[in-house]
Every structure is written in C-alpha cells, then in structure tokens.
Amino acid sequence: MRCFNFFGREPTRKNERYRTSSSLLIIFLLLFVSTQIFAQTQPWWLSLEQGKQRFRAGDYGAALMLFEDARRDRRAMYEYMERDFVAFLSLGEVRRIGDMLDRVERFSYERHYTSASAALEELYYRVPKESFNNSAYAALAAFDRLKNYPEAEYWIGEVYRIEGELPLALAQYRRALSMRETLEDRNFAVTLHYKIANILRIRQEYNEMERVYNSIIDDLDTLWTNSNIAARADPDANLPYAQSSASFARAGMTRTLENEGVNRFLLLFRYNNRAVEAAHRQLGFYYTVSNRPSAQQHLMFAFLIQNTIIIEEVRRHQFDYAFTDLASLAQQINRNPLLLEFVEEVEYYKTIYYLGASLMRNSHTSIARSLWVFLASQPQAGEWRGRAASQLRNPRTEPIIEMP
C-alpha cells in the first residue's frame, strides 16, 4: 500500500480553495463510481455463504466461482473505502488537524463527508477503535489488511482439496493462515493448521507435518508445553507454579498408566482439551511406526482427551454415571449414536491399539496386553480387534517404517 503524506506544508489560501474544490470533486466521483459498482453486485459475505451451500450440495464449480466473487468483491469494497479515506485525509483542512483520529472523525461527521464517515464506521465494526491509538494513519493502514478475506481463501482451498488438487489446496490454506489477523473467528487458525498438516501427511512430507502438529501443541496445550519446560529445567531451580504443577501432573499420569493400568488411569485423570487431541494422536501414530519413545505420551494424552469427552457426554444423559472400566464405558458408547460418530472421528480403537504398541515398545507389556484384551472383545473395533487378537497370540513390536 502506498504511504500518503497528508500532513504537509500549509498551502496558500488561493491554492487551498482550488485543492479543496478538486478534492471534493474526486470524492464525489469515487463515491459515484463505487455506488454504481456495488449496486451491481451482492455483498461479499452473501457470496461466501451461497458458495458454502453450493459446496455442500456437491456443485464445486459454482462454489468456486462464488468464493472467488466473495474474495474479489471484498477487496474491491475496501479498496474503494481506502481511496475515499485517502481523498478525505488529503483535504487541506484535514491535513491541518494532524494525526488525531478522533478529531478527523469528528470533522467528517460535522462537515458531512459521508464516504469518509461510512469508511470509518465499517473499519470500527471490523477492528477495535482503541487499537489505532488515536492515529488516523493507523486507521488508514488497517484498510489494506481488511482487503484480505482468509475465509474465502480457505473455501477455495476446500474446493481444490475435494477435487484432488492438493498442492493448490495447501497453498490456499497457507495463504489463509498468513491472513489470520483478519479472521472473524481467530480460533479458526487452528483448523487451518490441521488442514495444512493433513495434506502434508497425505503427501508424505513428514518433517513439515511434524512441525505443524508440534506448533499446535506448543500454542494450545499448556499441560504438555509446561511439562516439557519443566523437564528441561535444572531440577534444583525454582520453577513457576504452573510449570512445576504441570510437570508433576504429567509425571503422575505416566506413572499411573505404567504401574496401575488403564482403568486406574482413567479413574484418576481427566483432560478435556479438544483442540490438541488430533495433534497428539497423529504424532503418536507417526512416532510409534518410526520408533520414537515419545509416542507413548502423545498417545496417552490423545487417549485421555478422547475418554474425558466420552465420559462427560455419558454424564450429560446419566448424571450419576461413574467410570469403572473400559468395557463398561464401551457399552455406553454403543448406546449413543453421537458417541459412535465421535469414536469413528477420533480413531478411538486405533488410538488404543497404538497406545498398546507404544507401551509394548517401552517394555510395559502387561499394560499393553490389557488394552489389546479390551480391543479383542469389541466387535465394533473392526481391524483393530483383529490386530489386537493377533498380538495376544503372538506379541511383537510394530515394524519400524522408514519415512521418506
């Protein structure tokens, strides 16, 4: 974006009158042109919503055109608003105000510069007014950022993904993530990270996939992150309470699982951090087959989060429910269609199998066998029931896979 110097030297009265008249003409023409253009198009947000409808109906070509319309129309709207605001700031009377946004805004209302006032109202709707620190220049700079439409970029990526154009989809997700500061829902950045990691996994770009999953955990899982900080710290150092307590909790979780078994583990601990469950799970799978000891703790976290969510859902319908063992919890799952969908979504039985495999590799054979005994008794576990039964007949570590 060009940087406009609207705090210039005091002009002469004659030139000032001429420049003011010229500026008013420019503002009028910009307002007229923008009005004519926007009269012929629908709102960009409506194009996005219609695109989503077409996408869900399987009409991907129409959806892509609507998403591109939404992206183009939003950019055009904020470009026009930026030009209107630049023209207004270029007026001699406004330049004399200086870089004081409150006075600039008041002048626009008092002198009826409607395009500038409308631009500021739209800006304040999208960006907190206080974030500009009363700077007109900061407000002007914000229009450039608002030209970006990360939600539209994401949905364009979704069309490419569904059509098998993974490199294009990946580029779109990364583009949307680079615009995260203009996301209407800042938490949507987590979804973008997962979309990126999933494509990297499919494309077997494992090093980059690992980096993305770890970044999710580092940003959102204070129990895991603070535990790692504590583990790396000097044991004699005075750790902050949050770090030391997180380290203690994670060590206690690991010790309970390894020494007292899975049922005792689930009886004592709960952890409902949905945002990081898939990151721990996918890293756990990857680390198990690539023979990394940290697989066990990642899968332990995923397993605990999954079961915490399941137990909380059971309690919503049965307030006096108390967990006793995995077998009885599985009965509750099989009675609840919502939970049946959930265990499919989070690969519940695969998680249990690989948690057993990681425990086996770390020499906790009896705990691994208890998980496989449970899986072998669950017809709904499908493939993982058969693999668990095979492990019970002939225990062995999972083969190590060389990743490209």
C-alpha positions in Angstrom: 0.0 0.0 0.0 1.3 3.5 -0.9 2.1 5.8 2.0 0.3 9.1 1.7 1.7 12.2 3.2 -1.3 14.1 4.3 0.4 16.2 7.0 2.2 18.5 4.5 3.1 22.2 4.4 0.5 24.8 4.9 -0.8 25.8 1.4 -1.8 29.3 0.3 -5.5 30.3 0.6 -5.9 30.5 -3.2 -4.4 27.1 -3.8 -6.3 25.8 -0.8 -9.6 26.7 -2.3 -8.6 25.2 -5.6 -7.3 22.0 -4.0 -10.4 21.7 -1.8 -12.7 22.0 -4.8 -10.6 19.4 -6.7 -10.7 17.1 -3.7 -14.4 17.4 -3.3 -14.8 16.5 -7.0 -12.5 13.5 -6.6 -14.5 12.3 -3.5 -17.8 12.7 -5.4 -16.5 10.8 -8.4 -15.2 8.0 -6.2 -18.4 7.7 -4.3 -20.5 7.7 -7.5 -18.3 5.0 -9.1 -18.3 2.8 -6.1 -22.0 3.2 -5.7 -22.6 2.1 -9.3 -20.3 -0.9 -8.9 -21.7 -2.1 -5.7 -25.3 -1.7 -6.9 -24.5 -4.4 -9.5 -23.0 -6.9 -7.1 -24.3 -8.7 -4.0 -22.5 -8.4 -0.6 -19.3 -10.4 -0.5 -20.4 -12.2 2.7 -23.5 -13.4 0.9 -21.5 -14.8 -2.0 -19.4 -16.7 0.6 -22.5 -18.2 2.2 -24.0 -19.1 -1.1 -20.7 -20.7 -2.1 -20.8 -22.9 1.0 -24.3 -24.0 0.1 -23.2 -25.0 -3.4 -20.1 -26.7 -2.0 -22.2 -28.8 0.4 -24.5 -29.7 -2.5 -21.5 -31.0 -4.5 -21.6 -28.2 -7.1 -17.9 -27.4 -6.8 -17.6 -25.4 -9.9 -20.4 -23.0 -8.9 -19.0 -22.9 -5.4 -15.5 -21.9 -6.6 -16.9 -19.0 -8.7 -18.9 -17.7 -5.7 -15.8 -17.9 -3.4 -13.8 -16.1 -5.9 -16.5 -13.5 -6.3 -16.5 -13.0 -2.5 -12.8 -12.6 -2.4 -12.8 -10.1 -5.3 -15.8 -8.1 -4.1 -14.5 -7.7 -0.5 -11.1 -6.5 -1.8 -12.9 -4.0 -4.1 -15.0 -2.7 -1.3 -12.1 -2.0 1.0 -10.1 -0.5 -1.8 -12.8 2.0 -2.5 -13.1 2.8 1.2 -9.4 3.3 1.4 -9.4 5.7 -1.6 -12.3 7.6 -0.1 -10.5 7.9 3.2 -7.2 9.0 1.4 -9.1 11.6 -0.5 -10.6 12.9 2.7 -7.3 13.0 4.5 -5.7 14.9 1.6 -8.0 17.9 2.2 -6.1 20.9 3.4 -8.4 21.3 6.4 -8.0 17.7 7.4 -4.2 17.8 7.0 -4.1 20.7 9.5 -5.8 18.5 12.1 -2.8 16.2 12.1 -2.7 12.5 13.0 -5.5 12.7 15.6 -8.2 10.1 14.6 -10.9 11.4 17.0 -10.7 14.9 15.5 -10.5 13.6 12.0 -13.6 11.5 12.6 -15.5 14.4 14.2 -14.6 16.7 11.2 -16.0 14.1 8.8 -19.4 14.0 10.6 -19.6 17.7 11.2 -18.8 18.6 7.5 -20.9 15.7 6.2 -18.2 13.8 4.4 -20.4 10.7 4.3 -18.0 8.4 2.4 -15.2 9.0 4.9 -17.7 8.6 7.8 -19.0 5.4 6.3 -15.5 4.0 5.8 -14.6 4.7 9.5 -17.8 3.1 10.7 -17.1 -0.1 8.7 -13.5 0.0 10.0 -14.6 0.2 13.6 -17.0 -2.7 13.0 -14.1 -4.9 11.9 -11.3 -3.6 14.1 -11.5 -2.3 17.7 -11.2 1.5 17.6 -8.9 1.6 20.5 -6.3 -0.5 18.6 -5.5 2.6 16.5 -4.1 4.6 19.4 -6.0 7.6 18.0 -3.9 7.6 14.8 -5.5 8.4 11.5 -2.6 6.8 9.7 -3.0 3.6 11.6 -6.7 3.6 10.7 -5.7 4.1 7.0 -3.2 1.2 7.2 -6.0 -1.1 8.5 -8.0 -0.8 5.3 -5.1 -2.6 3.5 -5.3 -5.6 5.8 -9.1 -5.7 5.5 -8.8 -6.3 1.8 -7.8 -9.9 2.6 -10.5 -12.5 3.0 -9.0 -15.6 4.7 -12.3 -17.4 4.9 -12.8 -17.1 1.1 -9.2 -18.3 0.6 -9.9 -21.3 2.9 -13.0 -22.3 1.0 -11.3 -22.0 -2.4 -8.7 -24.4 -0.9 -11.5 -26.8 0.1 -12.7 -26.9 -3.5 -9.2 -27.7 -4.7 -8.8 -30.4 -1.9 -12.1 -32.1 -2.8 -11.0 -32.2 -6.5 -7.7 -33.7 -5.6 -5.6 -30.6 -6.3 -3.6 -30.9 -3.1 -0.7 -28.6 -3.9 -3.2 -25.8 -4.8 -5.3 -26.6 -1.7 -2.1 -26.4 0.5 -1.2 -23.1 -1.0 -4.7 -21.7 -0.3 -4.7 -22.9 3.3 -1.3 -21.3 3.9 -2.4 -18.1 2.2 -5.5 -18.0 4.5 -3.3 -18.6 7.6 -1.0 -15.8 6.6 -4.1 -13.5 6.8 -5.1 -14.8 10.3 -5.3 -11.4 11.9 -8.4 -10.6 9.8 -10.2 -13.9 10.6 -13.6 -13.3 12.1 -13.1 -16.2 14.4 -9.4 -16.2 15.5 -9.8 -19.8 16.7 -10.3 -20.9 13.0 -6.5 -20.6 12.7 -6.3 -24.0 14.5 -8.5 -25.5 11.7 -6.2 -24.1 9.1 -3.1 -25.7 10.9 -4.9 -29.0 10.9 -5.8 -28.8 7.2 -2.2 -28.0 6.3 -0.9 -30.9 8.5 -3.3 -33.3 7.0 -2.3 -32.5 3.4 1.4 -32.7 4.4 0.7 -36.2 5.9 -1.1 -37.4 2.7 1.8 -36.0 0.6 4.3 -37.8 3.0 6.0 -34.6 3.9 6.5 -35.8 7.4 9.1 -33.4 8.7 6.9 -30.4 7.9 3.8 -32.3 9.2 5.5 -32.9 12.5 6.5 -29.2 12.8 2.9 -28.1 12.3 1.4 -30.6 14.8 4.0 -29.6 17.3 3.2 -25.9 16.8 -0.5 -26.7 17.6 0.5 -28.4 20.8 3.0 -25.7 21.8 0.4 -23.0 21.3 -2.6 -24.7 22.9 -1.5 -27.4 25.3 -0.1 -25.8 28.4 -0.1 -29.1 30.3 2.2 -30.6 27.7 4.3 -27.5 27.0 4.9 -26.5 30.6 5.8 -30.1 31.4 8.4 -30.0 28.7 9.8 -26.8 30.0 10.0 -28.3 33.5 11.6 -31.5 32.2 14.4 -29.5 30.5 14.9 -27.2 33.5 17.5 -27.5 36.3 15.9 -29.9 38.8 17.1 -27.6 41.6 15.7 -24.4 40.0 12.6 -22.8 41.5 10.0 -23.4 38.7 6.9 -21.2 38.4 3.9 -23.0 40.0 2.1 -23.6 36.6 5.2 -25.3 35.2 6.1 -27.4 38.2 2.4 -28.5 38.7 2.1 -29.4 35.0 5.3 -31.4 35.2 4.0 -33.2 38.3 0.7 -33.9 36.7 2.2 -35.4 33.6 4.7 -37.5 35.5 1.8 -38.7 37.7 -0.3 -39.6 34.7 2.6 -41.6 33.1 3.4 -43.4 36.4 -0.2 -44.3 37.0 -0.7 -45.7 33.5 2.5 -47.7 33.5 2.2 -49.1 37.1 -1.5 -49.3 37.8 -3.1 -49.8 34.4 -5.5 -48.1 32.1 -8.7 -48.3 34.3 -7.0 -46.7 37.3 -5.5 -44.1 34.9 -9.0 -43.1 33.6 -10.4 -43.2 37.1 -7.9 -40.6 38.4 -7.4 -38.2 35.5 -9.5 -36.0 33.2 -8.3 -33.7 30.4 -10.7 -32.0 28.0 -8.6 -30.2 25.5 -10.2 -31.0 22.2 -8.1 -28.6 20.2 -4.9 -30.7 20.6 -6.4 -34.2 20.6 -5.8 -34.8 16.9 -2.2 -33.4 17.0 -1.3 -35.7 19.9 -3.0 -38.6 18.1 -1.3 -38.1 14.7 2.1 -37.6 16.3 1.6 -40.7 18.4 0.8 -42.8 15.3 3.8 -41.3 13.4 6.2 -41.7 16.3 5.1 -45.3 17.0 5.8 -46.6 13.5 9.1 -44.5 13.4 10.2 -46.0 16.7 10.3 -42.9 18.9 9.7 -43.3 22.6 7.7 -40.1 22.9 4.9 -41.9 21.0 3.6 -43.3 24.3 3.0 -39.9 26.0 1.4 -38.4 22.9 -1.0 -41.3 22.6 -1.6 -41.2 26.4 -2.7 -37.6 26.0 -4.9 -38.3 23.0 -6.5 -41.3 24.7 -7.2 -39.3 27.9 -8.8 -36.5 26.0 -11.0 -38.9 24.0 -12.2 -40.7 27.1 -12.7 -37.5 29.0 -15.1 -36.3 26.2 -16.9 -39.6 26.1 -17.3 -39.7 29.9 -18.6 -36.2 30.0 -21.1 -37.0 27.3 -22.3 -40.1 29.1 -22.8 -38.0 32.3 -24.9 -35.5 30.4 -27.5 -38.2 30.0 -26.8 -40.1 33.2 -25.7 -37.7 35.9 -24.8 -40.4 38.4 -22.5 -42.3 36.0 -19.1 -43.2 37.4 -16.4 -44.7 35.3 -15.3 -48.2 36.3 -13.5 -49.8 33.3 -13.2 -49.6 29.6 -15.5 -52.5 28.9 -18.4 -50.8 30.7 -17.7 -47.5 29.0 -17.8 -49.2 25.6 -21.3 -50.4 26.4 -22.3 -46.7 27.0 -20.7 -45.8 23.7 -22.6 -48.4 21.8 -25.9 -47.0 23.1 -25.2 -43.4 22.0 -25.2 -42.6 18.2 -23.4 -39.4 18.9 -20.6 -41.2 20.7 -20.4 -43.8 17.9 -19.8 -41.0 15.5 -17.2 -39.5 17.8 -15.2 -42.7 18.3 -15.1 -43.0 14.5 -14.0 -39.4 14.0 -11.1 -39.6 16.5 -10.0 -43.2 15.6 -10.6 -44.3 19.1 -9.8 -48.0 18.7 -6.8 -47.3 16.5 -5.6 -45.0 19.3 -6.0 -47.7 21.9 -4.1 -50.2 19.7 -1.2 -47.9 19.1 -1.1 -46.9 22.7 -0.6 -50.6 23.5 2.1 -50.8 20.8 4.0 -47.9 22.2 3.7 -49.3 25.7 5.0 -52.7 24.4 8.0 -51.0 22.8 8.7 -49.2 26.1 8.7 -52.6 27.9 5.3 -52.2 29.6 4.0 -55.5 28.3 1.2 -56.2 30.8 -0.5 -52.8 30.3 -0.2 -53.2 26.5 -1.8 -56.6 26.7 -4.7 -55.3 28.9 -5.5 -52.8 26.1 -5.4 -55.5 23.5 -7.6 -57.8 25.6 -10.2 -55.0 25.6 -9.9 -54.4 21.8 -10.2 -58.1 21.1 -13.6 -58.2 22.9 -15.1 -55.3 20.9 -16.6 -56.3 17.6 -17.1 -52.6 16.6 -13.3 -52.2 16.8 -13.0 -53.8 13.3 -9.5 -54.0 12.0 -8.1 -53.1 15.4 -9.9 -56.0 17.1 -8.2 -58.4 14.7 -4.8 -56.9 15.1 -5.2 -56.9 18.9 -6.1 -60.6 18.8 -3.1 -61.3 16.7 -0.9 -59.5 19.3 -2.3 -61.6 22.1 -1.5 -64.8 20.2 2.0 -63.6 19.2 3.2 -60.4 21.0 5.6 -58.4 18.9 6.6 -54.8 18.4 5.1 -52.9 15.5 7.5 -52.9 12.5 9.5 -49.7 12.1 8.7 -47.9 8.9 11.3 -45.8 7.2 9.7 -42.5 6.3 10.7 -40.7 3.1 
